[in-house]
Amino acid sequence: MSDRLTAWAAVLDELERSVADAQRSLAAGGTESYAAWQPPADLGPLPLELADQASELVERQRRTLDEGAPVLAAARGALDYTRRARRAAVPATHRAATSVYLDVTA
């Protein structure tokens, strides 16, 4: 196996694990955040031998993103609700957009 093929195989394996982790998290109702992936600069082009594996991985990533969309929407809805409830619980006098000062010495 060439060095480039070995390097790409390792990268695809790492991405496979990341997708599997995300799928497990979604199945458990989790909303974990995953960092955007940046390919190493020195990989070179994807070897033809790994094209099918890479295509399948991209499809799994797309499915995982589609499955995660409703979970993300629900989390955003809960956050919005919490913000609205907090605003409703704090009296309007404590929500001034600018600082308010009372000069008691003049």
C-alpha positions as CSV (number, residue, x, y, z in Angstrom):
1,M,0.0,0.0,0.0
2,S,1.4,3.4,-0.9
3,D,1.9,6.1,1.6
4,R,-0.8,8.3,0.1
5,L,-3.3,5.3,0.1
6,T,-2.4,4.5,3.7
7,A,-2.8,8.2,4.7
8,W,-6.2,8.5,3.0
9,A,-7.4,5.2,4.4
10,A,-6.6,6.5,7.9
11,V,-8.4,9.7,7.3
12,L,-11.5,7.9,6.0
13,D,-11.5,5.6,9.0
14,E,-11.4,8.6,11.3
15,L,-14.3,10.2,9.5
16,E,-16.2,6.9,9.6
17,R,-15.7,6.9,13.4
18,S,-16.9,10.5,13.6
19,V,-20.1,9.6,11.7
20,A,-20.7,6.6,13.8
21,D,-20.3,8.7,17.0
22,A,-22.8,11.3,15.6
23,Q,-25.3,8.5,14.7
24,R,-25.0,7.0,18.2
25,S,-25.5,10.5,19.8
26,L,-28.6,11.1,17.7
27,A,-30.0,7.7,18.5
28,A,-29.6,8.5,22.2
29,G,-31.2,11.9,21.8
30,G,-28.0,13.8,22.1
31,T,-27.2,17.2,20.5
32,E,-23.4,17.1,20.7
33,S,-21.5,19.5,18.5
34,Y,-18.9,18.4,16.1
35,A,-16.1,20.5,14.7
36,A,-15.9,21.1,11.0
37,W,-13.4,18.8,9.4
38,Q,-10.4,20.1,7.5
39,P,-8.4,17.7,5.4
40,P,-4.7,17.6,6.0
41,A,-2.9,19.8,3.5
42,D,-0.4,17.1,2.5
43,L,-2.8,14.3,1.5
44,G,-2.9,14.8,-2.2
45,P,-5.8,13.6,-4.3
46,L,-8.0,10.7,-3.2
47,P,-6.7,7.4,-4.5
48,L,-9.1,5.8,-7.0
49,E,-9.1,2.6,-4.9
50,L,-10.9,4.6,-2.1
51,A,-13.4,6.4,-4.2
52,D,-16.3,4.0,-3.4
53,Q,-15.6,4.1,0.4
54,A,-15.4,7.9,0.2
55,S,-18.7,8.1,-1.7
56,E,-20.5,5.9,0.8
57,L,-19.1,8.0,3.7
58,V,-20.4,11.2,2.1
59,E,-23.9,9.5,1.8
60,R,-23.8,8.4,5.5
61,Q,-22.8,12.0,6.4
62,R,-25.8,13.4,4.5
63,R,-28.2,10.9,6.1
64,T,-26.8,11.8,9.5
65,L,-27.2,15.5,8.9
66,D,-30.8,14.9,7.7
67,E,-31.6,12.8,10.8
68,G,-30.0,15.5,13.0
69,A,-32.0,18.4,11.6
70,P,-35.2,17.7,13.6
71,V,-33.1,17.3,16.8
72,L,-31.4,20.6,16.1
73,A,-34.7,22.3,15.4
74,A,-36.2,21.0,18.7
75,A,-33.1,22.2,20.6
76,R,-33.4,25.6,19.1
77,G,-37.1,25.7,20.0
78,A,-36.4,24.8,23.6
79,L,-33.7,27.5,23.7
80,D,-36.1,30.1,22.3
81,Y,-38.8,29.1,24.8
82,T,-36.3,29.4,27.6
83,R,-35.3,32.9,26.4
84,R,-38.9,34.0,26.1
85,A,-39.7,32.7,29.6
86,R,-36.7,34.5,31.1
87,R,-37.8,37.7,29.5
88,A,-41.3,37.3,30.7
89,A,-40.1,36.6,34.3
90,V,-37.9,39.7,34.5
91,P,-39.9,43.0,35.0
92,A,-39.7,45.4,32.1
93,T,-38.0,48.0,34.3
94,H,-35.0,45.7,34.6
95,R,-34.7,45.3,30.8
96,A,-33.6,48.8,29.8
97,A,-31.7,48.9,26.5
98,T,-29.4,51.5,27.9
99,S,-28.1,52.3,31.3
100,V,-30.2,54.5,33.5
101,Y,-28.7,56.8,36.1
102,L,-30.4,58.9,38.8
103,D,-28.3,61.9,39.9
104,V,-29.1,62.3,43.6
105,T,-26.4,64.9,44.4
106,A,-27.5,67.7,42.1
